Amino acid sequence: MIERRSFGRVSFLALNYIVLAVFALTCLFPILHMLAMSFSSNSAVTAGWVTIWPRGFNLSSYQYILDNPAFKSAFLVSVERVVLGVAISMLLTILAAYPLSKSNSRFRYRTAYSWFFVVTMIFNGGLIPTFMMVKQTGLMDSIWALIIPSAVNVFNIILMLNFFRTLPHELDESAMIDGAGNWRTLWSIYLPISKPSIATILLFSVILHWNSWFDGLIYMNSPSHYPLQTYLQTVIVSKSLDSMSTSDLSVLNSISDRTVMAAQLFVSILPILCIYPFLQRYFVQGLTLGSVKG
């Protein structure tokens, strides 16, 4: 069937494409500008000649941060946090969402447990009680202080349980007839067909752990235990390279605090830019499935 498009429809689509293209360029410009600054010389950046194309191309800023032990240590802490935090968060989310997706006849206390989770979204103990809890449990200055307090995300649980509810009930019934228990049904039937929901929650969890900086600032006593975003926050606030050192004087002459800061910020967002394309195909589907009830 050939769609007949009126002049108004064509005009509307053209306007949409123009607005979205402008919006996309607006979002890309800061990233391109930061990338260009990281590859530019100190004199070009200071003179304000850099827009989205490097001037005085050099890799000195990247050489500088790769030789900086504080940056490498913070990067490894963030990688460790993402690996452990996402794995634990995904496991707890799945284990909470599966029983909550069942009917009251299958799970007698489902409503009570559901309210238990919902209340935590409405009421928050606040920063001071959370800090005291982390301190009293001996988690201060350890990687677990960055993982355990945010291990259970109620929004992710609601997203996944709504997805589980869209799956046909016949799957449960056929699994029970074949003698499969709840564990076997979850791991062998539900999870393999839940890739959109899992990919969406996985992306949310990765971004949450990778971009968090405030908890590292208040829970880490030693700067050597800072995650990457906390380290970058301290560098941006100080706006100085005095705390860093390198034996290569030629590198120091070709960089500045702005070029190094741009290089560090770009390296910090690079993992997310690499991960997102692989999960984007599931992202919209994972968000919309379970949102509309028939």
C-alpha positions in Angstrom: 0.0 0.0 0.0 1.4 3.4 -1.0 1.0 6.1 1.6 -0.3 9.4 0.2 1.4 12.2 2.0 -0.2 15.6 2.0 1.7 18.9 1.9 1.0 19.4 5.6 2.3 15.9 6.5 5.5 16.4 4.5 6.0 19.8 6.1 5.5 18.4 9.5 8.1 15.6 8.9 10.6 18.0 7.4 10.2 20.3 10.5 10.6 17.4 12.8 13.8 16.3 11.0 15.2 19.8 11.2 14.4 20.2 14.9 15.9 16.8 15.8 19.0 17.5 13.7 19.6 20.8 15.4 19.0 19.2 18.8 21.4 16.4 18.0 24.1 18.8 16.9 23.5 20.8 20.1 24.2 17.7 22.1 27.2 16.7 20.1 28.9 20.1 20.0 30.2 20.0 23.7 31.6 16.5 23.2 33.3 17.5 19.9 34.6 20.7 21.4 36.0 18.8 24.4 37.6 16.2 22.1 39.2 19.0 20.0 40.6 20.7 23.0 42.2 17.5 24.3 44.1 17.1 21.0 45.1 20.8 20.7 48.1 22.7 21.8 48.1 24.9 24.9 48.6 28.1 22.9 45.6 27.3 20.6 43.3 26.6 23.5 44.4 29.7 25.4 43.9 31.9 22.4 40.4 30.5 21.9 41.0 29.1 18.4 39.6 25.7 19.1 35.9 24.9 18.3 35.3 21.4 17.0 38.6 20.8 15.2 42.0 20.5 16.9 44.5 23.2 16.4 48.2 22.3 16.9 47.4 18.6 17.0 49.3 16.7 19.7 48.7 13.8 22.1 50.5 15.3 25.1 47.4 15.6 27.2 46.7 11.9 26.9 50.3 11.0 27.5 50.1 13.1 30.6 47.0 11.4 32.1 48.4 7.9 31.2 51.5 8.8 33.2 49.4 10.0 36.1 49.1 7.2 38.7 46.1 9.0 40.4 44.1 8.9 37.2 44.9 5.3 36.5 44.0 4.3 40.1 40.7 6.1 40.0 39.9 4.5 36.6 40.5 1.0 38.0 38.4 1.7 41.0 35.5 2.8 38.8 35.9 -0.3 36.6 35.8 -2.5 39.8 32.8 -0.6 41.0 30.9 -1.1 37.8 31.7 -4.8 37.5 30.8 -5.6 41.1 27.9 -3.1 41.5 26.1 -4.0 38.2 26.4 -7.8 38.9 25.0 -7.5 42.4 22.3 -5.0 41.4 21.2 -7.1 38.5 21.0 -10.3 40.6 19.0 -8.6 43.4 16.7 -6.9 40.8 15.9 -10.2 39.1 15.4 -12.1 42.4 13.0 -9.3 43.6 11.1 -8.8 40.4 10.3 -12.4 39.6 8.2 -13.2 42.7 6.6 -9.7 42.8 5.4 -10.4 39.2 3.3 -13.3 40.3 -0.4 -13.1 41.3 -1.5 -13.1 44.9 -2.6 -16.7 44.6 1.0 -17.7 43.7 2.7 -15.4 46.2 0.5 -14.7 49.2 2.4 -11.8 50.6 3.1 -10.1 47.3 1.1 -7.0 48.1 2.9 -6.4 51.5 6.3 -6.8 49.9 5.3 -4.5 47.0 4.4 -1.8 49.5 7.7 -2.4 51.3 9.6 -1.5 48.2 7.3 1.4 47.1 7.7 3.1 50.5 11.4 3.3 50.0 10.8 5.4 46.9 8.6 7.8 48.8 10.6 8.2 52.0 14.3 8.6 52.3 16.3 8.5 55.5 18.6 11.3 54.2 22.3 11.8 53.9 23.3 11.7 57.6 21.5 8.5 58.5 22.9 6.8 55.4 26.4 8.0 56.3 26.0 6.8 59.9 24.8 3.4 58.6 27.8 3.0 56.3 30.2 4.1 59.0 28.7 1.8 61.7 28.8 -1.2 59.4 32.5 -0.8 58.7 32.1 0.0 55.0 33.9 3.3 55.1 36.9 3.7 52.7 36.1 0.4 51.0 34.7 -0.4 47.5 31.5 -1.9 49.2 30.5 1.6 50.5 30.0 2.5 46.8 28.1 -0.7 45.9 25.9 -1.9 48.8 23.9 1.4 49.5 22.7 1.5 45.9 22.5 -2.2 45.2 18.6 -2.3 45.2 17.0 0.1 42.8 13.2 0.0 43.1 12.7 1.7 39.7 14.6 -1.1 38.0 12.6 -3.7 40.0 9.3 -2.2 38.8 10.5 -2.1 35.3 11.5 -5.7 35.3 8.5 -7.1 37.1 6.2 -5.3 34.6 8.1 -7.0 31.8 7.8 -10.3 33.5 4.0 -9.7 33.7 3.8 -9.4 29.9 5.1 -12.9 29.4 2.5 -15.6 28.7 1.2 -17.4 31.8 1.3 -20.6 29.7 5.1 -20.6 30.2 4.7 -21.0 33.9 2.0 -23.7 33.5 4.0 -25.7 31.0 7.2 -25.5 33.2 5.2 -26.7 36.2 3.8 -29.6 34.2 7.3 -30.6 33.2 8.4 -30.5 36.8 10.4 -27.3 36.8 10.5 -25.3 40.0 10.6 -21.5 40.4 14.4 -21.4 40.1 14.5 -23.5 36.9 11.6 -21.5 35.4 13.4 -18.2 36.2 16.9 -19.0 34.9 16.0 -21.3 32.0 12.8 -19.7 30.7 12.2 -16.2 31.8 15.7 -14.7 31.6 16.6 -15.9 28.1 13.5 -14.1 26.7 14.0 -11.0 28.8 16.9 -9.5 26.9 15.3 -6.1 26.3 14.5 -5.6 29.9 17.8 -6.9 31.1 19.7 -4.7 28.6 17.8 -1.6 29.7 18.4 -2.1 33.4 22.0 -3.1 32.7 22.5 0.2 30.9 20.9 2.2 33.7 23.1 0.4 36.3 26.3 0.9 34.4 25.6 4.7 34.0 24.6 5.0 37.6 27.8 3.5 39.0 30.1 5.0 36.4 28.8 8.6 36.8 28.4 8.6 40.6 30.9 10.9 42.3 29.3 12.2 45.5 29.3 8.9 47.4 33.0 8.5 46.7 33.6 12.0 48.1 31.9 11.3 51.4 32.6 7.6 51.9 36.3 7.5 50.8 38.8 8.8 53.4 41.8 8.3 51.1 42.0 10.0 47.7 43.7 6.8 46.3 40.3 5.0 46.8 38.3 7.7 44.8 36.4 6.4 41.8 37.1 8.2 38.5 34.2 10.7 38.7 35.1 11.7 42.2 38.7 12.2 41.2 37.7 14.3 38.2 35.4 16.4 40.4 38.3 17.3 42.7 40.5 18.1 39.7 37.8 20.4 38.2 37.2 22.2 41.5 40.9 22.7 42.1 41.5 23.8 38.5 45.2 23.2 38.9 47.8 20.6 37.8 50.1 21.4 40.7 49.3 18.1 42.4 50.4 16.1 39.3 53.9 15.6 38.0 55.8 14.2 35.0 59.4 13.9 34.1 58.9 14.9 30.5 59.3 18.7 30.3 58.2 18.8 26.6 54.8 17.4 27.7 54.4 20.1 30.4 55.1 22.8 27.8 52.4 21.7 25.4 49.6 21.2 27.9 47.5 23.2 30.3 44.9 22.5 32.9 42.1 22.9 30.2 43.6 20.4 27.7 44.3 17.8 30.4 40.8 18.3 31.9 39.3 17.9 28.5 41.3 14.7 27.9 40.3 13.3 31.3 36.6 14.0 30.7 36.6 12.4 27.3 38.3 9.3 28.6 35.7 9.1 31.4 32.8 9.1 29.0 34.5 6.8 26.4 33.4 3.5 28.1 29.7 4.6 28.1 30.0 5.6 24.4 31.4 2.2 23.6 28.7 0.3 25.6 25.6 2.2 24.5 25.5 1.2 20.8 25.4 -2.5 21.8 22.5 -2.0 24.2 20.6 0.7 22.3 18.7 -1.8 20.1 17.0 -3.1 23.3 16.6 0.2 25.0 13.3 1.5 23.6 11.7 -2.0 23.6 12.8 -2.6 27.2 11.2 0.7 28.4 7.9 0.3 26.5 7.2 -3.4 27.1 5.0 -3.8 30.1 3.9 -0.1 30.1 0.7 -0.7 28.2 -1.9 -3.2 29.5 -4.4 -4.8 27.2 
